[in-house]
Amino acid sequence: MSESFEELEDRYRGALNRVSEAYQVLREVMGDPKPIAPGEEPPVLTKAHRDAQTEAMKAFQEYVPVRDLYWATRWGREGNPPKS
């Protein structure tokens, strides 16, 4: 059974929201990125840092195929994307 465009759109928006939330958590955990001075040691990553990075990567990896399917389906329904 194939899903309707509305169901696909809901799945796309859910995946996009998950990615946004995961990257927001990652920014909160990691803080503002600062360049490392010559001779300075890189920051030590804690379990919270690694967990936030892992969740952000997983969310993005699950989002990409849904995004591609959504936009291919939408462009198929509405015509090709506008040319920039």
N, C-alpha and C positions, 0 to 999 in steps of 0.2 A: 504494500500500500504506500502510495507516495503522499507526502504531506502537501498541504495547500500552501500557497504563497504567504498567507497570513501566519500560518504556523512556522514557516521558515523565517519570516520576519521577526516573530517573537523569539525564536531560537537565536537569531542573529543579535537582536538587542540584548538578550540575556548574556550571551557570550561577550559582547562588547562591554556591558556593565561589569562583568566579572573581571575582565582585563583592566578596566579603569580602576576598580576597587583594589585589585592586587598591586597595581603600580603606585597607587596612593599610599597603601600600607608600606610598600618598599621605600618610597620617598620619606615617609615618617620614620622608619627604622634606620635608614642609612643617613639621613640628614642631608645637608647641602654638600654637594661634591666640592672638594677643595684640591687644587693641584698639590702634588707632592714636591717639596723642595729637594734639590740635589742633596744626596746623602741622608735624606730622611727615610725612615722605615715606613712601608705602607701600613695602613690601619689593619688591625686584626679583626677578622670576621667572626662574629659570635654565631651561635646556633640560630638566634632570632634573625640575623642578617641572611644566613643561608636559607632558612625556611621561607623568608619573604622573597628572596630571589627565585627559589624553586617554584613557589606558588605563582609568581609573575610569569615565569617561563612556561609553566604548564598551562596557565590560562591563555597565554598568547598562542601556544601550539594548538590548543583546542579551538581557538577563535578563527585562525587562518582558513581552514577548510570551509567553515560555516560562512565566513565573509566572502570567500571566492564563489561559493554556490549561490549565496544571496544575490551578489551583484551580477553574476552571469544570468540568473533567473530574472532579475529586475530589468536588466538591459534587454533580455529577450522579450520581455513584455512591453517595455516602453521604447525600445529602439536603442541604438548604440549610445555610449556615453558622449557627452559634449566634448568637442575638440578644444583643447586649450590653446 
